[in-house]
Amino acid sequence: EIARRYFQLPADVECQVAEGRAFLARTRRRFDAIVLDAYDGSEIPRQFLAPGFFALAKARMARRGAILLMNVIVADDADRTPDRIARAMGESFRHVRLLDCDGWMDRNALVMAGAVAGAARPKLLLKPERCARQIARELKDLVFRARRD
C-alpha cells in the first residue's frame, strides 16, 4: 500500500510483503526483476549479504533478461559496502555492475546483477511532485564504476 500510494508503484506490478529470503526459498516462481531495499536500522540484514542469498535469487530469476537490483546506503567514498556486495553477487552472476557517485556523503548506490551488461544510466521519465531538481542532479551524478577491492 505504501509503495502504491507514495511511490506510484503501478497496479500491475506484483508486490510481496514478506521476509525476502524466506519468500524466495518457498516459491518456485521465476521473476523478471528482484529489487532489494532492506534495512534493519542502518544495516542490511546479514541474510541478504551472503553468497547463498544471491544464488537463491538467481535461481528465482527468469532465464533471460532478468535483473537483481539492490539499493545500498553508502556512508562516504571509503565505505566499501557496495564493493563487498558486488563481489558476493559475482560468485553467482556473470555480470555485476555498480552505479554510484563519489563525493556524496550518505548516498544511495545500486548494485545490480543479471542482464545488466548493457544497462544505461537512469534518467527521469516523469517529473516527480517534489525535489525534481535534486533528483535530476543526483541521477546525473550516478556513473557505472569498477569494483574497488
N, C-alpha and C positions, 0 to 999 in steps of 0.2 A: 504494500500500500504506500509506503514512504517513497519507494523508487518511482512508482507511477505518479504520485501526487507532486513530488518536489523535483524529480529528475526527468520527468516526462518519458519514463520507460513505456514504450508502446504496448498496447494491449495484446498484440500478437506475439510478444516476446515472453517466453515462459520464464518464470521466476520461481526458484525453490527457496523456501525458508527452512534451513536445516543446517546442521553442522556439516560442512562441505566434504570432509574426508569420509565420514560415515555415509553420507548420501551417495558419493561415488562408489564406495565399496559395496553398497547393497543394490545398486542398479546395474543393469546390463545394457542400458541405452547408450547410444553414441550421440555426441553433441558437436555442433559446428564451432562453438566457442565456449570456453570456460573462463570466466572472469573472477579473479580472486582479489578482494579488497577486505581483508580480515585482520582485525587487531584486537588484542586483549590489553587494554590500556594503551601504551605506546609501543607494544611489541607484537610482532607477527607470531601467532601461536606455533609452537615447535612442529606440530604435525604437518604444517604447510611448508616447512623448510627442508624436510628430509627427502633424499632422492627417491625413496619409496612412494612418496606422495606424487611426485612428478611422473613416475612410471604408471601409477594408477590413473592419473589424469590423462596420460597419453592413451592408455587402454580404453578410455571412455570417450575419446575424440573420434570424429568421423575420419575415415581413411584418407580422404583428400580435402584439402583446403581449410582444415580446422586450425584454430589457434587457441593457445593458452595465454592469458594476459594477467599479469599480477601487478597491482599497484603497490609501490614501496615508498614509504616516507624516508627521506634521506636527511640526516642532520646537517651535513656540510660536505665539502669536497673530500675530506679524509674518511668519510663513512663508506665502508666497502660492502655494506649490506646488499645492494643490488648486484654487485660482482659475485658475492658468495652464492646468491640465489641463482644467478646465471650459470655459474659453474655446476651447481647441483642439477639444474634443468638440463644442462649439457650431457649429463650421464644418460638421459633418456631420449633427448631430442637432438637431431642433426643440426637444426637451425635454431639459434637463440640470439635475440637482439636486445640491446639496452637502449632506451630512449630517455635521455637525461639532459640537464642543463647545469653545467658547472657555474659556480659563483653565487648560487642562491642557497640561503640557509633554510632548513626545514621545508624542503621541497618534495614534490612527488616525482618519482621516476617510474617508468614502466619496464618490466622485464617480460619479454614475450617469446613464445616458442611455437613450433609447428610450421604452418605455412606463412612464415614471416620474412623469407629471404628477399622478396621484392616489395615489402611494406613501405609505404610513403609516410612522410611526416604528417601528423594530424593537422587539420585546419578546421576552422569554424564553418559549419554548413548553415547553421541557423544562429541568428543573433540572440544571445541569452537576455533575459529581462534585466539582470543585474550584473555588474562587473564586466561588461563586454570588452572594454579596452584592456583591462588587466588580463583577462583570459586570453585574448588575442595575442598580447605581448608574451605571455608565458608560453603559449603554443609556438610562437615564432622562435623562442629561445631553445626549444627542445631540439636535440640532434641525436642521431644514432651514434653511439660511441663504442669503442672497443672495450672489452672487459679488462679490468685492471687487476692483476694478481699480486 
